[in-house]
Amino acid sequence: MKKFLKTLIPFDIAKGLSITGTYFAKVFLTANRAKVKQHVVSEYPEVPAPLEPRFRGRVQLILDEAGDPKCVCCNACAKACPTGVITIEGGKKEGRKTRIPTRWDYEMERCVFCGFCVEACSFDAIKLNSQFELAAYDREDFSLGLTGAHNVLEPSPVGKFSYSDEA
């Protein structure tokens, strides 16, 4: 008889529904009468979303005091990248002892945001910023370089609220 009842009425489902029902009743009966916050939602577009401290966003080059990239074209980040999305070509600039990148390309559509490039850079020339809204309509928007509308020196102009100055 027990086996028949177990197959007829699954007790695990009934137990789960009873727990859910008690929480639903507790919120439903107290939300409008007491000073209890009814919704636990963030107003995302108006209020920037809180990010975790170790969030890994898009790669961004860091500039030095003179306004040039800190990168010295050692190719450590390109070698450390498991998907090979970074391409660097270096050259000399007059008045500077170290090399400077003449071409620094980053293919964001193939990036896995692992952070190996940041760890490999011993000059702290690149970082993963806190930009999380990376959607685009064109594939060309995912190819970033040193110049142009989409470059690695500043955040992508994708979303108005997708970048916070915390990182």
WOKANOR-V824351 format. One record per residue. N is the residue number from 1. RES is the residue in one small letter. NEAR is the number of other ideal C-beta (glycine too) atoms within 8 Angstrom. D_FIRST is the distance of its C-alpha to the first C-alpha in Angstrom with 1 decimal. Layout:
BEGIN
((N/RES/NEAR/D_FIRST) (N/RES/NEAR/D_FIRST))
END
This chain:
BEGIN
((1/m/4/0.0) (2/k/5/3.9) (3/k/6/5.5) (4/f/7/5.1) (5/l/8/6.3) (6/k/9/8.7) (7/t/6/10.1) (8/l/5/10.5) (9/i/6/12.1) (10/p/7/13.9) (11/f/7/14.5) (12/d/6/17.7) (13/i/7/19.2) (14/a/9/18.5) (15/k/8/20.0) (16/g/8/23.0) (17/l/8/23.5) (18/s/8/23.6) (19/i/8/26.2) (20/t/8/28.2) (21/g/8/28.1) (22/t/8/29.4) (23/y/8/32.3) (24/f/8/33.1) (25/a/8/33.3) (26/k/8/35.5) (27/v/10/37.9) (28/f/7/37.9) (29/l/7/38.8) (30/t/9/41.4) (31/a/9/43.1) (32/n/4/45.6) (33/r/5/46.1) (34/a/5/46.6) (35/k/2/48.9) (36/v/7/46.1) (37/k/4/46.8) (38/q/6/44.7) (39/h/4/45.2) (40/v/3/45.4) (41/v/4/47.5) (42/s/6/50.8) (43/e/6/53.6) (44/y/7/54.3) (45/p/4/57.3) (46/e/5/59.2) (47/v/6/58.2) (48/p/5/58.2) (49/a/8/54.9) (50/p/4/54.6) (51/l/9/54.6) (52/e/4/53.6) (53/p/4/56.6) (54/r/4/55.8) (55/f/10/55.3) (56/r/7/57.0) (57/g/11/58.7) (58/r/12/61.6) (59/v/15/64.4) (60/q/12/67.6) (61/l/13/71.0) (62/i/10/72.7) (63/l/8/76.3) (64/d/8/78.9) (65/e/3/81.6) (66/a/4/83.9) (67/g/5/81.3) (68/d/9/80.7) (69/p/13/77.4) (70/k/11/76.9) (71/c/13/75.9) (72/v/10/78.4) (73/c/10/77.0) (74/c/6/75.8) (75/n/7/72.9) (76/a/9/70.4) (77/c/14/68.0) (78/a/11/68.3) (79/k/7/67.7) (80/a/10/64.7) (81/c/11/63.0) (82/p/7/60.3) (83/t/7/60.6) (84/g/7/64.4) (85/v/9/64.7) (86/i/12/67.8) (87/t/7/71.4) (88/i/13/74.4) (89/e/9/78.1) (90/g/9/80.5) (91/g/8/84.2) (92/k/6/86.8) (93/k/7/87.8) (94/e/4/91.3) (95/g/3/91.4) (96/r/8/88.1) (97/k/2/87.8) (98/t/5/84.3) (99/r/8/83.0) (100/i/14/81.4) (101/p/13/79.0) (102/t/7/80.6) (103/r/9/77.3) (104/w/14/73.8) (105/d/10/71.2) (106/y/12/67.5) (107/e/10/65.0) (108/m/12/62.2) (109/e/7/60.0) (110/r/8/59.4) (111/c/11/59.2) (112/v/6/55.9) (113/f/8/57.1) (114/c/6/56.6) (115/g/8/59.7) (116/f/10/61.2) (117/c/13/64.5) (118/v/11/64.8) (119/e/7/64.1) (120/a/10/66.7) (121/c/12/69.4) (122/s/6/71.6) (123/f/8/73.8) (124/d/8/71.1) (125/a/10/72.2) (126/i/14/68.8) (127/k/9/65.8) (128/l/13/62.5) (129/n/11/62.9) (130/s/10/60.3) (131/q/12/60.4) (132/f/9/56.9) (133/e/8/57.5) (134/l/11/58.8) (135/a/5/58.2) (136/a/9/61.1) (137/y/3/61.9) (138/d/5/64.3) (139/r/7/63.9) (140/e/6/67.4) (141/d/10/66.2) (142/f/9/64.3) (143/s/12/67.4) (144/l/12/69.1) (145/g/12/72.6) (146/l/11/75.4) (147/t/4/76.9) (148/g/5/75.9) (149/a/4/73.4) (150/h/10/70.5) (151/n/10/71.6) (152/v/11/70.1) (153/l/8/72.4) (154/e/4/70.6) (155/p/9/67.2) (156/s/10/66.3) (157/p/5/67.1) (158/v/10/63.6) (159/g/7/62.2) (160/k/3/64.0) (161/f/10/61.3) (162/s/10/60.1) (163/y/9/62.5) (164/s/7/62.8) (165/d/4/65.7) (166/e/5/63.6) (167/a/9/63.7))
END
